[in-house]
Amino acid sequence: MHVLPSDFDEQDYYRMAEIMNAKKKEDRPLSTMAFLRSMGMNPDEITEEQQGKEV
């Protein structure tokens, strides 16, 4: 963990637990925009005509 035991004892327990339980970046949930981009879609480029067809 690259933390000295004496420094570890002085840290905020809840913050340290939060850090230790953090998920890897690839395991974290994606935002809607990030998910769409990962699927090759760019929601910023959807036209009004395309929006009307997706009802």
PDB file of N, CA, C and O in Angstrom:
ATOM      1  N   MET A   1       0.820  -1.206   0.000  1.00  0.00           N
ATOM      2  CA  MET A   1       0.000   0.000   0.000  1.00  0.00           C
ATOM      3  C   MET A   1       0.857   1.261   0.000  1.00  0.00           C
ATOM      4  O   MET A   1       0.342   2.360  -0.203  1.00  0.00           O
ATOM      5  N   HIS A   2       2.159   1.109   0.225  1.00  0.00           N
ATOM      6  CA  HIS A   2       3.083   2.236   0.222  1.00  0.00           C
ATOM      7  C   HIS A   2       2.737   3.263   1.297  1.00  0.00           C
ATOM      8  O   HIS A   2       2.915   4.465   1.101  1.00  0.00           O
ATOM      9  N   VAL A   3       2.242   2.777   2.430  1.00  0.00           N
ATOM     10  CA  VAL A   3       1.948   3.639   3.574  1.00  0.00           C
ATOM     11  C   VAL A   3       2.611   3.014   4.793  1.00  0.00           C
ATOM     12  O   VAL A   3       2.453   1.821   5.051  1.00  0.00           O
ATOM     13  N   LEU A   4       3.339   3.810   5.527  1.00  0.00           N
ATOM     14  CA  LEU A   4       3.966   3.297   6.742  1.00  0.00           C
ATOM     15  C   LEU A   4       2.892   2.954   7.776  1.00  0.00           C
ATOM     16  O   LEU A   4       1.880   3.652   7.854  1.00  0.00           O
ATOM     17  N   PRO A   5       3.082   1.912   8.561  1.00  0.00           N
ATOM     18  CA  PRO A   5       2.092   1.554   9.578  1.00  0.00           C
ATOM     19  C   PRO A   5       1.758   2.722  10.508  1.00  0.00           C
ATOM     20  O   PRO A   5       0.599   2.899  10.885  1.00  0.00           O
ATOM     21  N   SER A   6       2.751   3.511  10.875  1.00  0.00           N
ATOM     22  CA  SER A   6       2.478   4.646  11.761  1.00  0.00           C
ATOM     23  C   SER A   6       1.601   5.693  11.060  1.00  0.00           C
ATOM     24  O   SER A   6       0.766   6.329  11.702  1.00  0.00           O
ATOM     25  N   ASP A   7       1.789   5.873   9.750  1.00  0.00           N
ATOM     26  CA  ASP A   7       0.947   6.811   8.995  1.00  0.00           C
ATOM     27  C   ASP A   7      -0.461   6.245   8.796  1.00  0.00           C
ATOM     28  O   ASP A   7      -1.448   6.980   8.830  1.00  0.00           O
ATOM     29  N   PHE A   8      -0.535   4.929   8.589  1.00  0.00           N
ATOM     30  CA  PHE A   8      -1.830   4.281   8.395  1.00  0.00           C
ATOM     31  C   PHE A   8      -2.717   4.478   9.616  1.00  0.00           C
ATOM     32  O   PHE A   8      -3.911   4.749   9.484  1.00  0.00           O
ATOM     33  N   ASP A   9      -2.140   4.343  10.800  1.00  0.00           N
ATOM     34  CA  ASP A   9      -2.903   4.488  12.041  1.00  0.00           C
ATOM     35  C   ASP A   9      -3.452   5.894  12.227  1.00  0.00           C
ATOM     36  O   ASP A   9      -4.436   6.085  12.943  1.00  0.00           O
ATOM     37  N   GLU A  10      -2.834   6.872  11.596  1.00  0.00           N
ATOM     38  CA  GLU A  10      -3.270   8.258  11.737  1.00  0.00           C
ATOM     39  C   GLU A  10      -4.308   8.667  10.687  1.00  0.00           C
ATOM     40  O   GLU A  10      -4.850   9.769  10.754  1.00  0.00           O
ATOM     41  N   GLN A  11      -4.586   7.794   9.725  1.00  0.00           N
ATOM     42  CA  GLN A  11      -5.507   8.128   8.638  1.00  0.00           C
ATOM     43  C   GLN A  11      -6.960   7.968   9.072  1.00  0.00           C
ATOM     44  O   GLN A  11      -7.274   7.244  10.017  1.00  0.00           O
ATOM     45  N   ASP A  12      -7.831   8.662   8.355  1.00  0.00           N
ATOM     46  CA  ASP A  12      -9.262   8.537   8.584  1.00  0.00           C
ATOM     47  C   ASP A  12      -9.708   7.131   8.172  1.00  0.00           C
ATOM     48  O   ASP A  12      -9.538   6.741   7.017  1.00  0.00           O
ATOM     49  N   TYR A  13     -10.270   6.381   9.100  1.00  0.00           N
ATOM     50  CA  TYR A  13     -10.641   4.989   8.852  1.00  0.00           C
ATOM     51  C   TYR A  13     -11.623   4.865   7.690  1.00  0.00           C
ATOM     52  O   TYR A  13     -11.431   4.026   6.811  1.00  0.00           O
ATOM     53  N   TYR A  14     -12.665   5.680   7.673  1.00  0.00           N
ATOM     54  CA  TYR A  14     -13.707   5.557   6.659  1.00  0.00           C
ATOM     55  C   TYR A  14     -13.192   5.929   5.271  1.00  0.00           C
ATOM     56  O   TYR A  14     -13.576   5.310   4.279  1.00  0.00           O
ATOM     57  N   ARG A  15     -12.333   6.927   5.199  1.00  0.00           N
ATOM     58  CA  ARG A  15     -11.746   7.305   3.911  1.00  0.00           C
ATOM     59  C   ARG A  15     -10.821   6.200   3.416  1.00  0.00           C
ATOM     60  O   ARG A  15     -10.828   5.877   2.228  1.00  0.00           O
ATOM     61  N   MET A  16     -10.036   5.624   4.299  1.00  0.00           N
ATOM     62  CA  MET A  16      -9.132   4.542   3.912  1.00  0.00           C
ATOM     63  C   MET A  16      -9.938   3.328   3.444  1.00  0.00           C
ATOM     64  O   MET A  16      -9.560   2.686   2.464  1.00  0.00           O
ATOM     65  N   ALA A  17     -11.031   3.005   4.119  1.00  0.00           N
ATOM     66  CA  ALA A  17     -11.882   1.886   3.710  1.00  0.00           C
ATOM     67  C   ALA A  17     -12.482   2.147   2.333  1.00  0.00           C
ATOM     68  O   ALA A  17     -12.575   1.239   1.507  1.00  0.00           O
ATOM     69  N   GLU A  18     -12.886   3.386   2.091  1.00  0.00           N
ATOM     70  CA  GLU A  18     -13.432   3.753   0.790  1.00  0.00           C
ATOM     71  C   GLU A  18     -12.391   3.547  -0.313  1.00  0.00           C
ATOM     72  O   GLU A  18     -12.701   3.009  -1.376  1.00  0.00           O
ATOM     73  N   ILE A  19     -11.177   3.971  -0.055  1.00  0.00           N
ATOM     74  CA  ILE A  19     -10.099   3.820  -1.033  1.00  0.00           C
ATOM     75  C   ILE A  19      -9.782   2.351  -1.270  1.00  0.00           C
ATOM     76  O   ILE A  19      -9.611   1.926  -2.413  1.00  0.00           O
ATOM     77  N   MET A  20      -9.702   1.581  -0.202  1.00  0.00           N
ATOM     78  CA  MET A  20      -9.346   0.169  -0.328  1.00  0.00           C
ATOM     79  C   MET A  20     -10.430  -0.635  -1.044  1.00  0.00           C
ATOM     80  O   MET A  20     -10.134  -1.661  -1.656  1.00  0.00           O
ATOM     81  N   ASN A  21     -11.676  -0.182  -0.973  1.00  0.00           N
ATOM     82  CA  ASN A  21     -12.777  -0.888  -1.618  1.00  0.00           C
ATOM     83  C   ASN A  21     -13.082  -0.369  -3.017  1.00  0.00           C
ATOM     84  O   ASN A  21     -14.020  -0.840  -3.661  1.00  0.00           O
ATOM     85  N   ALA A  22     -12.310   0.585  -3.485  1.00  0.00           N
ATOM     86  CA  ALA A  22     -12.554   1.159  -4.815  1.00  0.00           C
ATOM     87  C   ALA A  22     -12.370   0.090  -5.885  1.00  0.00           C
ATOM     88  O   ALA A  22     -11.505  -0.779  -5.780  1.00  0.00           O
ATOM     89  N   LYS A  23     -13.192   0.177  -6.900  1.00  0.00           N
ATOM     90  CA  LYS A  23     -13.110  -0.775  -8.002  1.00  0.00           C
ATOM     91  C   LYS A  23     -12.092  -0.290  -9.032  1.00  0.00           C
ATOM     92  O   LYS A  23     -11.814   0.905  -9.136  1.00  0.00           O
ATOM     93  N   LYS A  24     -11.549  -1.226  -9.781  1.00  0.00           N
ATOM     94  CA  LYS A  24     -10.676  -0.872 -10.887  1.00  0.00           C
ATOM     95  C   LYS A  24     -11.469  -0.041 -11.890  1.00  0.00           C
ATOM     96  O   LYS A  24     -12.691  -0.164 -11.970  1.00  0.00           O
ATOM     97  N   LYS A  25     -10.792   0.790 -12.641  1.00  0.00           N
ATOM     98  CA  LYS A  25     -11.476   1.673 -13.582  1.00  0.00           C
ATOM     99  C   LYS A  25     -12.356   0.884 -14.549  1.00  0.00           C
ATOM    100  O   LYS A  25     -13.467   1.311 -14.864  1.00  0.00           O
ATOM    101  N   GLU A  26     -11.867  -0.263 -15.020  1.00  0.00           N
ATOM    102  CA  GLU A  26     -12.650  -1.047 -15.987  1.00  0.00           C
ATOM    103  C   GLU A  26     -13.845  -1.739 -15.339  1.00  0.00           C
ATOM    104  O   GLU A  26     -14.745  -2.193 -16.046  1.00  0.00           O
ATOM    105  N   ASP A  27     -13.874  -1.829 -14.020  1.00  0.00           N
ATOM    106  CA  ASP A  27     -14.986  -2.469 -13.314  1.00  0.00           C
ATOM    107  C   ASP A  27     -16.035  -1.473 -12.825  1.00  0.00           C
ATOM    108  O   ASP A  27     -17.075  -1.874 -12.303  1.00  0.00           O
ATOM    109  N   ARG A  28     -15.771  -0.188 -12.989  1.00  0.00           N
ATOM    110  CA  ARG A  28     -16.704   0.829 -12.512  1.00  0.00           C
ATOM    111  C   ARG A  28     -17.862   0.983 -13.497  1.00  0.00           C
ATOM    112  O   ARG A  28     -17.688   0.777 -14.698  1.00  0.00           O
ATOM    113  N   PRO A  29     -19.034   1.342 -12.995  1.00  0.00           N
ATOM    114  CA  PRO A  29     -20.151   1.573 -13.908  1.00  0.00           C
ATOM    115  C   PRO A  29     -19.876   2.780 -14.801  1.00  0.00           C
ATOM    116  O   PRO A  29     -19.228   3.741 -14.387  1.00  0.00           O
ATOM    117  N   LEU A  30     -20.377   2.713 -16.027  1.00  0.00           N
ATOM    118  CA  LEU A  30     -20.197   3.807 -16.976  1.00  0.00           C
ATOM    119  C   LEU A  30     -21.385   4.753 -16.924  1.00  0.00           C
ATOM    120  O   LEU A  30     -22.509   4.350 -16.627  1.00  0.00           O
ATOM    121  N   SER A  31     -21.116   6.011 -17.215  1.00  0.00           N
ATOM    122  CA  SER A  31     -22.218   6.947 -17.393  1.00  0.00           C
ATOM    123  C   SER A  31     -22.918   6.589 -18.701  1.00  0.00           C
ATOM    124  O   SER A  31     -22.356   5.861 -19.519  1.00  0.00           O
ATOM    125  N   THR A  32     -24.107   7.078 -18.906  1.00  0.00           N
ATOM    126  CA  THR A  32     -24.845   6.795 -20.137  1.00  0.00           C
ATOM    127  C   THR A  32     -24.054   7.242 -21.352  1.00  0.00           C
ATOM    128  O   THR A  32     -23.965   6.516 -22.341  1.00  0.00           O
ATOM    129  N   MET A  33     -23.478   8.441 -21.281  1.00  0.00           N
ATOM    130  CA  MET A  33     -22.712   8.965 -22.411  1.00  0.00           C
ATOM    131  C   MET A  33     -21.488   8.095 -22.687  1.00  0.00           C
ATOM    132  O   MET A  33     -21.197   7.801 -23.846  1.00  0.00           O
ATOM    133  N   ALA A  34     -20.773   7.682 -21.656  1.00  0.00           N
ATOM    134  CA  ALA A  34     -19.592   6.841 -21.842  1.00  0.00           C
ATOM    135  C   ALA A  34     -19.978   5.484 -22.420  1.00  0.00           C
ATOM    136  O   ALA A  34     -19.259   4.939 -23.257  1.00  0.00           O
ATOM    137  N   PHE A  35     -21.103   4.939 -21.981  1.00  0.00           N
ATOM    138  CA  PHE A  35     -21.570   3.657 -22.516  1.00  0.00           C
ATOM    139  C   PHE A  35     -21.880   3.771 -23.995  1.00  0.00           C
ATOM    140  O   PHE A  35     -21.461   2.925 -24.785  1.00  0.00           O
ATOM    141  N   LEU A  36     -22.609   4.808 -24.378  1.00  0.00           N
ATOM    142  CA  LEU A  36     -22.950   4.982 -25.787  1.00  0.00           C
ATOM    143  C   LEU A  36     -21.701   5.160 -26.639  1.00  0.00           C
ATOM    144  O   LEU A  36     -21.606   4.606 -27.734  1.00  0.00           O
ATOM    145  N   ARG A  37     -20.752   5.928 -26.139  1.00  0.00           N
ATOM    146  CA  ARG A  37     -19.501   6.114 -26.886  1.00  0.00           C
ATOM    147  C   ARG A  37     -18.733   4.799 -27.002  1.00  0.00           C
ATOM    148  O   ARG A  37     -18.108   4.543 -28.031  1.00  0.00           O
ATOM    149  N   SER A  38     -18.771   3.960 -25.962  1.00  0.00           N
ATOM    150  CA  SER A  38     -18.078   2.671 -26.027  1.00  0.00           C
ATOM    151  C   SER A  38     -18.732   1.742 -27.044  1.00  0.00           C
ATOM    152  O   SER A  38     -18.097   0.805 -27.529  1.00  0.00           O
ATOM    153  N   MET A  39     -20.003   1.999 -27.368  1.00  0.00           N
ATOM    154  CA  MET A  39     -20.725   1.216 -28.368  1.00  0.00           C
ATOM    155  C   MET A  39     -20.584   1.814 -29.767  1.00  0.00           C
ATOM    156  O   MET A  39     -21.187   1.322 -30.721  1.00  0.00           O
ATOM    157  N   GLY A  40     -19.780   2.881 -29.886  1.00  0.00           N
ATOM    158  CA  GLY A  40     -19.556   3.507 -31.192  1.00  0.00           C
ATOM    159  C   GLY A  40     -20.598   4.534 -31.563  1.00  0.00           C
ATOM    160  O   GLY A  40     -20.675   4.940 -32.722  1.00  0.00           O
ATOM    161  N   MET A  41     -21.397   4.961 -30.616  1.00  0.00           N
ATOM    162  CA  MET A  41     -22.434   5.963 -30.884  1.00  0.00           C
ATOM    163  C   MET A  41     -22.020   7.292 -30.276  1.00  0.00           C
ATOM    164  O   MET A  41     -21.363   7.337 -29.236  1.00  0.00           O
ATOM    165  N   ASN A  42     -22.409   8.362 -30.932  1.00  0.00           N
ATOM    166  CA  ASN A  42     -22.144   9.689 -30.392  1.00  0.00           C
ATOM    167  C   ASN A  42     -23.477  10.408 -30.256  1.00  0.00           C
ATOM    168  O   ASN A  42     -23.991  10.925 -31.248  1.00  0.00           O
ATOM    169  N   PRO A  43     -24.052  10.458 -29.061  1.00  0.00           N
ATOM    170  CA  PRO A  43     -25.361  11.070 -28.858  1.00  0.00           C
ATOM    171  C   PRO A  43     -25.395  12.540 -29.247  1.00  0.00           C
ATOM    172  O   PRO A  43     -26.466  13.072 -29.537  1.00  0.00           O
ATOM    173  N   ASP A  44     -24.248  13.206 -29.260  1.00  0.00           N
ATOM    174  CA  ASP A  44     -24.208  14.616 -29.638  1.00  0.00           C
ATOM    175  C   ASP A  44     -24.480  14.812 -31.118  1.00  0.00           C
ATOM    176  O   ASP A  44     -24.817  15.918 -31.540  1.00  0.00           O
ATOM    177  N   GLU A  45     -24.339  13.749 -31.925  1.00  0.00           N
ATOM    178  CA  GLU A  45     -24.532  13.852 -33.366  1.00  0.00           C
ATOM    179  C   GLU A  45     -25.906  13.360 -33.822  1.00  0.00           C
ATOM    180  O   GLU A  45     -26.162  13.307 -35.025  1.00  0.00           O
ATOM    181  N   ILE A  46     -26.787  13.002 -32.904  1.00  0.00           N
ATOM    182  CA  ILE A  46     -28.128  12.541 -33.274  1.00  0.00           C
ATOM    183  C   ILE A  46     -28.942  13.740 -33.752  1.00  0.00           C
ATOM    184  O   ILE A  46     -29.019  14.764 -33.072  1.00  0.00           O
ATOM    185  N   THR A  47     -29.542  13.600 -34.919  1.00  0.00           N
ATOM    186  CA  THR A  47     -30.328  14.687 -35.486  1.00  0.00           C
ATOM    187  C   THR A  47     -31.751  14.655 -34.944  1.00  0.00           C
ATOM    188  O   THR A  47     -32.169  13.659 -34.356  1.00  0.00           O
ATOM    189  N   GLU A  48     -32.485  15.723 -35.136  1.00  0.00           N
ATOM    190  CA  GLU A  48     -33.885  15.767 -34.688  1.00  0.00           C
ATOM    191  C   GLU A  48     -34.705  14.709 -35.411  1.00  0.00           C
ATOM    192  O   GLU A  48     -35.625  14.140 -34.823  1.00  0.00           O
ATOM    193  N   GLU A  49     -34.394  14.434 -36.669  1.00  0.00           N
ATOM    194  CA  GLU A  49     -35.109  13.412 -37.428  1.00  0.00           C
ATOM    195  C   GLU A  49     -34.889  12.036 -36.807  1.00  0.00           C
ATOM    196  O   GLU A  49     -35.833  11.254 -36.685  1.00  0.00           O
ATOM    197  N   GLN A  50     -33.648  11.734 -36.413  1.00  0.00           N
ATOM    198  CA  GLN A  50     -33.358  10.451 -35.773  1.00  0.00           C
ATOM    199  C   GLN A  50     -34.049  10.350 -34.426  1.00  0.00           C
ATOM    200  O   GLN A  50     -34.511   9.271 -34.055  1.00  0.00           O
ATOM    201  N   GLN A  51     -34.130  11.440 -33.688  1.00  0.00           N
ATOM    202  CA  GLN A  51     -34.794  11.414 -32.397  1.00  0.00           C
ATOM    203  C   GLN A  51     -36.280  11.106 -32.556  1.00  0.00           C
ATOM    204  O   GLN A  51     -36.853  10.388 -31.736  1.00  0.00           O
ATOM    205  N   GLY A  52     -36.902  11.638 -33.592  1.00  0.00           N
ATOM    206  CA  GLY A  52     -38.318  11.397 -33.856  1.00  0.00           C
ATOM    207  C   GLY A  52     -38.610   9.935 -34.179  1.00  0.00           C
ATOM    208  O   GLY A  52     -39.702   9.451 -33.880  1.00  0.00           O
ATOM    209  N   LYS A  53     -37.657   9.219 -34.785  1.00  0.00           N
ATOM    210  CA  LYS A  53     -37.847   7.817 -35.163  1.00  0.00           C
ATOM    211  C   LYS A  53     -37.647   6.881 -33.986  1.00  0.00           C
ATOM    212  O   LYS A  53     -38.091   5.734 -34.035  1.00  0.00           O
ATOM    213  N   GLU A  54     -36.996   7.336 -32.937  1.00  0.00           N
ATOM    214  CA  GLU A  54     -36.689   6.473 -31.792  1.00  0.00           C
ATOM    215  C   GLU A  54     -37.740   6.577 -30.692  1.00  0.00           C
ATOM    216  O   GLU A  54     -37.391   6.752 -29.525  1.00  0.00           O
ATOM    217  N   VAL A  55     -38.973   6.476 -31.029  1.00  0.00           N
ATOM    218  CA  VAL A  55     -40.037   6.596 -30.037  1.00  0.00           C
ATOM    219  C   VAL A  55     -40.380   5.278 -29.455  1.00  0.00           C
ATOM    220  O   VAL A  55     -41.260   5.192 -28.598  1.00  0.00           O
TER     221      VAL A  55
END
